[in-house]
């Protein structure tokens, strides 16, 4: 057995909620530079007014990371980390931690197993609720990650809390929820790609007795989940990133952002930053799901049994 043994008593919804947030924070700490590189590549080529000739050009994942370290210093790789961790503690706790509970609500009473429809509905539901609650943290995270890509490296905000205050003051409270609709679409897709794929692959491996319920099984299921999520979510992710990072008035709405991207860069523009997206989502899923499974078991095993 690799890792902690599955507990005899299943973890409660509260244990899953907390474990999901902690596991997502661990995954973010490990993969945040890849996420920052993805954001920089996605917004590159965006037409801005006024235009600047001093904008840094990024080439590939490693090229983007090395350019950022050279021009902005190593700390730039973790710009927006505080907002990112705030996001995961609220966002992942809901969309991942409550997935099993919501899945049971959609499962007909007396059913021997949960069907695909119930899993998809559960993924869409928890993803939408999580985005609605945590959208301000995502907006601030993207703004910080994109800072170095602005003309002359202009810094918009002095810190995380200043970012929340400044956005609310200059753009209104609605500015903190900028891009909510594309983010809901993106996370409904990603939740289905991640959670449903992980759920199905893990169940298949266990039912066929190809693997046991341990770390290697979780690793394989998580890797498949990361790949599926990246393939289906990249177009929505690019539009979401550009729209959330845009200046007031740059785009009329999400559709105008999508059309501007299509006209300027063609269909290939929707898959800008695909490699760092896959590297990030694939590695993020592996770290998160393995940590999530182990944290749940550690918490349940640490709890004193009934006397």
N, C-alpha and C positions, 0 to 999 in steps of 0.2 A: 504493500500500500504506500503510495506516494502522497504525502500530506496528511492532514487530520482525517480520521475516519468519520463517515457520515453519522450524525447523532441519532439515537433511537427516537428522540422526541423532535419533530420538525421545528424549525425556528419560527417565532411569531412574526406578525407583520411589523411590529416595532423593531425587532432585531434586524429584519431585512431592510427596513427604512434607513436605520443608522448605518448598517454595514455597507449599503449601496453608496451612501454619501462618502464614507471613509475610503472605500475602494476606488471611487472615481477620483478623489483627491490624490491618492497614491499614483493612479494612472496619469493624471495631469502633471504631477511633478516629474514623472519619467519622460513624458512625451511632449511637453509644452513647446520646446524649440521647434519641433516639426509642425506644430499647429501654427506658430508664428510665421514660419517659412511659407506655409500654405496660404495664409492671409496675404502676405506680401506678393506672392505670385498671382493670386486671384485679382488683386486690385491693380496690378501692373497693366499698363495700356489703357487705363481708364482716362477719358478726356476730362481735364479739369480746367476751370476758368478762375484765375488766369493760368495760362500754361507756363511751365518752367523748364528751362533747358538743363537745370542742375539736378534733376531727379535721377536717383541711382537706378541702374538697370540690373535686374536679377536674372540669373541663368541656372535653372535646375535647383534641386534641393540642396546639395552640398555647396553649390556656388552661392545660393542665397544665404545660407548659414555663415559661410566664410566672409561674404561681403558685409553682412551685418556686424560680425565680430570686428572686422577691420575698420569699418567706418563709424560704428556706434558703440563698440565695446561689447564684451561678453554679456553684460547685464541686459542688453537689448533683446536677447533670446528669451528672457523671462519677463518682458514688459507686459503688464496686464495680468500677472500671475495671481495677485491678490483677488482681483475681480473674478478670475477663472476659478479659484478655489471657492469663493463665495457662491459662484454659479453652480458648481458641482454639488455642494452641500445641500442646496435647495432643489436643483434641477434633477440630478441623478437619484437623489433620495426618493423623489416622486415617481419618475418615469421607470426606474429599475426596481426600486424597493417595493413599490405598490403593484408591480406588474402581475405577480402571482395571485394577489388578492382580487384584483379586477378580473383576471382571467377566470377565476372561480365564479364570479358573478355572472359572466357570460356563458358559462358551461351549464347546459340543461341538467336539472336534477335527475339523478339516477344514471347519468352517462358514465360508461366505463373509463373513457379517456377524453381529454379535451381536444376538440376538433381545430382545424386550421382557422376557420372563421372566428372562433372565440379568441384565439391567440392574436390574430390580426386586429380585431376590435379592441382587445386589451392594450396592445401596443400603441394604437392610434389614440386611445383615450388617455393613457398616462402621459404620452408624449405631448399632447395638446395642453393638458392641465399643467404640466411641468413648465412648458414655454410661457404660458400665461403668467405664472407666478414668478419665474426667474428671468424674464426678458431684459429688464434693466441691467442685470449683471453681465449679460451677453453683449449688450450694446457697448458698455464701458470696456469690456475685455477686447472687443474688436477695435475700438478706437485707439486703445493703447498699443495694440499689436501693429496697427497701421501707421503709427506716429512717425517712424523713421522713413516712411515712404512719401511723406509730405515734402513739398518744396523747401529746401534749405533746412530740413530736419526740424521744422517748427514743432514745438511742444504745445499741445492744446491744453493740457491739464497738469497741475502740480502733483496730484495724487489721486487715489481712487475716490475718496469722499468728495474731493473738489470736482471730479468728473461728474458725479451724480448731481451735485449742486449746479454746476455750470450748464449741463445739458437741460436740466429742469428750468433754469432761469432763462436761457437763451432760446430754447426750442419748445418750452412748455413741458408739462408732464408727459404729453404724448410723445415727446422726443425720446423718452426712456423706453417707450414701447415701439420705437421705430423698427419696421421690418418684422412685426409680430406674425403677420399672415404667412409670408414666405418661410419664416422660422417654424411655424406650426406645420406647414406642408413638409418642410425638410425633416423635422423630427418625427412626424408620423411615418415618413418613409424610412428614416434611419432606425426608428424603434422596431418597425417590421423587419428591416434588414438585419438588425443586431439581435434583438431579444427573441423574435420568432425563429430566426435561423438558428441561433444558439440553442433554443429550446428544442427545436426539431432534430438538429444534428445530435445533441446530447441524448435525447430520448431514443433515437435510432441506434446509436452506438451501444446504449445500455440494453435495449430490447433484443438486439442481435447478439448480445454478449461479446461484441468485438473488443470492448474495453470495459473497465470497471469505473465506478464513480470516484475518480481521483484526479490529480493534477493533469496527467497526460490527456485524459478525456476532455477536461475543461479547456485545455490549450487548443486542441484540434477544433472543438466546437467554436471557440472564441475567434480563431483565425478565419474560419469560414464565415462567421458573422461579420467580421471586419471587412472582408472582401466584398460580400454582397451589399453591405451598407454603402461602401464607397462607390460602387458601380451605379447604383440607383439614385444616390443622393447628390452626386457631384454637381449636376446642372443647377439644382435648387440652392445648393451651398454657395456657388459662385454668385448667383443673383442676390442671395441673402447678405453675403459679405459686402458686396458693392453698395447695396441699398442702405445698410446700416452704417457704413462708413461715409456715405455721401453728405455733402454740405446741404443746408436748407435750400430748397428750390432747385437743386441740381437735377432731380428727377421728380416728375409730377406724382408718380405712384410706382408700385412694384412692376406693373406691366410696362411702363415707359423705360424702366431700368433694364428689363429683359429685352425689349426691342432695341434699345441702344447698344447693348452688348452684342446682339445678333447682327445688327447692321455694321458695327465697327470691326468685329472679329470673327463672325461666322459661327457655325456650329461648334468648331474647335474651341471657341472661347468658353463654352459651358463646361469644358473639361480642363480648364486652366488649373494648374496645381494638383492634377490627379495623383501624380506619384507621391508628393508629400502627404496628400489626403489619405492615400492607401497606407503609406508607411505609418502615418499617425493613427488612423482608425484601426489598422490591423494590430499594431503594437499596443494601442490604448485598450482595445478589446481584450487582448490576451492578459495584460496586466490587471485590468479591472475585473474581469470575470474570475480569474484565478484568485485574486485577492478577495473578491466578494464571497466566493464559495468558502474560502478558508476562514474569513472573518466571521461568517455566520456560524460555522462549526466551533470556532474558538469561543465565541460569546455563549453559545448554548452549553458547551462543555464546562465553561467557567462558572456557570450559574449553579448554585447549590441545589441538589435534588431535594424532593419532598422528604421531610423527616418522618 
